[in-house]
């Protein structure tokens, strides 16, 4: 993951001690809202990210109430992720820069099809990238 940290730091001038944790927060949120296949693809692209990913294996709730609960949890999750990144000292604009570069790197490493599927499914990701 250091390659991405270096890339974002060089492009944006952001502090790498903030960029690394921000990427971890973002990848964890993405993983919590992605399929197992997508998470596996992310781990290929970000091999050092495995330590950041605390994925609840029971995230596959189905049924009417399970689906509603997932949507509510995802909405709360995006706010929690943004809050975590702002608590690192990043502004909204800086979070967008990290998100855009992380998504671009993902496109390069796992391909546009999987990346676009992830972006379309993860709540709020399309709006900040």
C-alpha positions, 0 to 999 in steps of 0.5 A, a space after each residue: 500500500 506504500 506505493 499508493 501512499 507515496 502516489 497520493 502524497 506526491 500528487 497532493 502534498 498531504 501528510 503520509 501519516 494521515 494518508 495511510 490511515 485514510 486509505 485504510 478507513 476507505 478500504 475497510 468501508 468499501 470491503 464492508 459493502 462489497 462481495 467476497 470476490 470484490 474484496 479478494 480483488 482489492 486484496 490483490 491490488 492492496 496486499 498490505 491492506 489485509 490488516 485494515 480489513 475487519 470485515 463482518 462475515 455476517 454482512 450478507 443479510 437478506 430479506 426485507 428487513 435485512 436489506 433495509 438494515 444493510 442500507 441503514 448500516 451503510 448510510 451510518 457507515 459512510 458517515 462514520 468513515 468520513 468522521 474517522 477521516 476528518 478526525 485524522 485532520 483531513 478536510 472534505 476536499 482532502 478526503 475527496 483527493 484520497 478517494 479519487 486517487 484510491 479509486 483510480 489506483 484500483 481501476 489500474 490494478 483490478 480493472 474498470 469493471 470491478 472498480 465501477 461495480 464497487 463504486 456503484 454499490 458502495 454508498 457515497 463513494 460515487 459522490 466523492 470520487 
